[in-house]
């Protein structure tokens, strides 16, 4: 079942525990999932073209992060977790990217919509503290990247998976090593958007592989940028489902497979900074 959904066994167990996936108990006490139930869940959490277009229009009509909050809560409630909700939002990003490349969006409209999404996700992060004793994760973006909603979403997915993420924005490989020296972390995730220059992304991949300290951490990259293949170090995550599986796999040595389900608070409950 985990392979079918592209997620880890720990994630499947978590989704079953909070009622997202029906299951039966075998005589040996193991969970048994029906393929039809899994496929129905995946279908229900995959937006169709009409839904993607509608959400894109909502993003373009928004004027403040608050205008996106209700829609994000609906996305998360429908998907049952932030990882599939964020994968669905990735399709909205692709829709907006297509419009921009076709000349139907100005740079101001493009960056404005994505910045509002980043700010809205940041409000959810403020309202959702990591669990006590959670392993630490540094989340960054390649130098010069101005589209930072993917790092923010990755951090939100990480909190729900039982991690304590720290966002540090666009940084050089040397700055990553400096950040890790100031505040150690067990893992590192770096994002690149479609706006990132391919040569910048390739240079960062080479430099981070050789950076002191960074090479000793678990490393993953992602986003919509042109990461080189093969990567000099680490692995590329192509969805938030893969990200959850990666985080669950890394977290297992810390607390086994018992990952606490985080209560997702409304940003209205968080202090506004």
ABEGO torsion letter per residue (X at the ends): XAAAAGBBAAAAAAAAAAGABBBBBBAAGBBBBBAAAAAAAAAAABBBAAAAAAAAAAAAABABAAAAAAAAAAAAAAAGBAAAAAAAAAAAAAAAAAAAAAGABBAAAAAAAAAAAAAAAAAAAAABBBBBGBBBBBBBBBBGBABAAAAAAAAAAAAAAGBBBBBAEBBBAAAAAAAAAABBBABBBBBBBAABBAAAAAAAAAAAAABBGAAABBBBBBEABBBBOBBABEBBBABAAAAAAAAAAAAAAAAEABBBBBBBBBAAABBBX
